Amino acid sequence: MEVITERAAFREACEAARADQRVVGLVPTMGALHDGHRSLLMAARTQCGFVAMTLFVNPLQFGPGEDLRTYPRMVDADLEVAAGSGCDVVFHPSVAEMYPAGEPDVTVDPGRLGTRLEGAERPGHFRGVLTVVAKLFALAGHCRGYFGEKDAQQLALIRRMVRQLDPPVEVVACPTVRERDGLAISSRNVRLSAVERAAAPVLWRALSDAEGLVRRGEHDARRVREHMAGVVGSRPLARLGYAAVVDDETWENLDRIRGPVRLLLAARFGSTRLIDNVLAVPPGSAPPASPGSPASRGDRGE
């Protein structure tokens, strides 16, 4: 496995792989790798001839008071995970290498969806995410980009960016990886105290209950939201941020459920904020293609 720190060298490595008739699989990360990242790397390894992981803590997506300085950095361990998952190249640039002129004046506007839900809680976050992802897409060139469904709003925005701006990228969504008790795996989980960790699976319980309501024919989105909020509120350690029911394609808030919907939750456990989501499909609706399958990859087939 090769570790590259310069943009030009990373671009050349991806171009060389394509010249060798290999499909490039791109897995953007900020490090602190866990089993969720491993699942992305393994999906890319299975489907692509050349796997490129990026390891870069992007300052543009951190707002005032957020955890840029304390964000975990464990490069040696991350490189071991990458090598063990079959990576061919890790792109690990410095901030100065990625943004040689300083914070960029030209950025990617996420639109209205970027100001709602997570965007309302973290103003500017998605502008920073889309800007760095667009830059990585430009460096990697024609590729498949692998992203997890746990960050569903981020995934939806990346898909929109690809669809509307036409980079030569095929977006591949991979399922959320969970602990045995249902808690979505996240680098933030290590910040939970023992009692907070014991309370955190309430998010999955609320989502599972609500998914069952929709699957059994509940069409009133307000009732579904209230049920999720009530389940989360039953744990004194959980402070609900939002409970939302949105159309899985448009991401518009709904009053009536007529097709596949994305159920979304955010809550704080102590000082740690966790998010989770699940797809819910009402009776008589066709579910979307499974994450990671060719039909679900989205916007630019090969």
N, C-alpha and C positions, 0 to 999 in steps of 0.2 A: 504493500500500500504506500502510495506517495502522498506526502503532505506538501501542499503548495500554499504560499503566502502572498503571491503577486497575482493581480488580475490578469495580466497578459499571459502568464504561464497557465493559469486555469483555463482561459479561453482556448489556448493552443492544445491543451490536453483533451478537451471536449471535441475540438475539431479533428484531432488525430483519431479519436475513437470512431467518429462518424466516417472518416475517410477509410477506416478499417471495416466499414459496414456494420458497426455496432450501434445499437440504440442506446442513447444516453439517458440514464435515470438520475434525476436530481432530487436530493433530499435535504431541504434547508432546515437547519437547526440552530439553536442558540446554546447548544451544549447541555450539561447536566443530564446526560442521556439516561433513559430508563426503558422499560419494556415497550412503551408506546413507540419510542423512536426505533427500537429494534424491529418492531413490526413493519415500519415504513421501509427500513433498510432491507429487510428480508423480502418484502414485496417487490422492491426495485431489483434486488438480486435475482429473483425468480423470473422477472419479466423483461429484464434489460441485459444487454451485453456489457455495459460499462456503468458502474455506479459511482456517482460523485456526491459526497455529503459536504455541506457547508457548515462551518462551525464559527459563528460570528454573533456576538452579543450586540444587537443593533441599538445604539443610543436613541435613534429617532422615535422609537416606539415607547419610550419611557417618559412619563409626564412628571411634573413637579411632585416631590414627595414619594415617588415610586422607587422601586428597589434596584436601580441600575448598579449602584456601588456594591450592594450586598448580593446581587444575583450570583448564584453559585458558579464558580469557574473551576473546573476539574479536567483540564485539557488532557493530561496523561491517561486518566481513566476513560475519557471519551474516545480517545484514539484507540484504546484497546477494544472498546465496544465496536467501533467502526471496523477495525481490522477483523474482529471475530464475526462480524456480520457480512463480510465479503466486499467491503468497499474497495474500489480501485484507487480513488483519489479523495482526499479531504482538503477542501479549500478553507484555510484558517488565516484570514487577513487581519491586519490591525485596523483600527478605526481610521487612521490616517491613510491607509491603502485604499479602503473603501470610499472614503470621502476626502480626497486629497485637497480640495478647496475649502474644507470645513463643512458645516451643515449646509446641505444643498438648498438653493433657492427654488429649484424646479422639483416638485414632488407630485405624487399621484393622489388626486382627490378621490376619496372613496364614495363620494355622493351622499345622498340622504341616509342610506342604510348605515353608513359609517358614523353617524351621529346618534344612533339609537342603541338601546340595550347596552352592550359592552362599550360602544362608542360614547354613550352618555356618561357612563361611569369613568371612562378614561379618554377625555377629549384629546384628539390628535393621535391616538394610538394607531388607528387603522391607516391613517395617512403614512405613518412611519413604517408600518408593516408592508403596505403595498409598494412603497418607494423602494425598500430594500429587496423585496421579492422581484419587482420589475428589473432592478439592477442585476440580480442574480440570473434571471431569465435571459437578459441581454448578454451576459458573459457566457452562460452555458450554451446558448443557441438552441437549435432544434432538439427538444428533449421531452421526456415525461417528468412532470413534477409531482412528487408524492407528499400528501398532506393528510392529517388525521381528522376524523369527524368530530373528535372531542371539541375542537375549536371551530364549531359549525359556522358561526358568523364570519370568521376569518376565511374559512373555506369558500363560503358563498361569495365573498367579496373578491377573492382571487379568481374564482370562476368568472365573475362578471368582468373583471379586468381583462382576462384572456379573451373572453368573447367580444368585448368592445374595442380593445386595442390591438388585437391580432398578433401577439408574439407567437412564434412557432412552437407552442408548448401544449402538451396534452395533460390536463389535470387529472390525477388519479387520487380518488378518495379512499382512505383505508379506515376500517372500523375502529371505534374506541376500544382500547384495551383496559380491562378492569381487574381490580383485586377480587379475591374470592367473595368478599361481602358486597361487591357491586361498585365500590368507590372507583371512579375513573382515575387511572394512573396519571399523575401530574408531578412536575418538579416541586410544586408548592406543598405537596402532602407531607414532606419531611419537616415542615414548619409547625405542623399540628402537635399539640401536646397529646398525651395519652387519652385524656378524656375527650378532647376535641376530635381526635381520630376515631374514637368509638362512636361519636355522634355523626360524623360526616357522611356515612352511608345513607342517611335519611334522604339525601338528594336522589339517589338511585331508587329508593323505595317510593318516593313521591312520583318520580317519572314513570316507574313501572306501573304503579297504580293508575296513573292518568292514561298511559298507553292502553291499559286494559279497558278503561272506560270508553275510549275512542273506538277501539277494536270491537267492542260490544254494541256500538251504535249511538253513543252520546254525541250529539251534534251541537250542543250549546258550549261554545268555547269559554264563556264566562264560568260555567260550572267546572270545567276542566281546570282553568286557572285557579279557581278558589280551592279546588281539591288539592292541587299541588301546594299552594300556599299554606293550607291547613295542616298537611302532613309535615312540612318543614317547620311550621310554627309549633308543632307538638314537642320539639326538642328545644329546651330552654337555651342551649348553647348555640343554636342556629339563629342568625339574624338574616331574614330574607332580604335579598336585593331586588329581585324581580322573579315573577313567574309569567311566562309568555307562551302564547299559542300563535304560530305564524304559518302561513302557507309555505310549503317546502320549496316551491319554485320562486315565488315573488318576494317572500319574506315580509309580506304585509300582515298586520295584526288582523285577526278574524273575530267575527261575532258568531258565524255559523261554520261548522266543519263539513265540507262537501268533498274533500279529497285529502291526499297525504299532507300531514302537518308536521312541523318541527316543534316539539315541546322543549322549552328552555327554562333553566333555573340558574340563579346565582345567589349565593349566601355567604356570610362570614361566620367563621368559627374562630372566636377570639380575633386576632389581627389578620388571619389568613382568609383570603377570599377565594372561593372555589366556584367553578361553573360546570354545568353538565347539560346534556341534551339527549333526546331520543326521537326517532321517527315514529309517528303513529299513523296508521292507515285505517280509515273507517270501512265498514262492510260495503262490498260492491265496488271499491276503488282498486285500481291496479297499482301495486307498490312500485316504486322506482327500482331500477336495476340495482343489484347488490353492490356495495362499495368495492372498488377495485376490479370489478368486472369490465369488459370492454365497453358495454353499453353505458356504464356509469362514468366513464373517464371524461366525458363531457365534450369539450368544445373543439378539439382539433384532433381528429383521428389520423392514423398514419396509413 
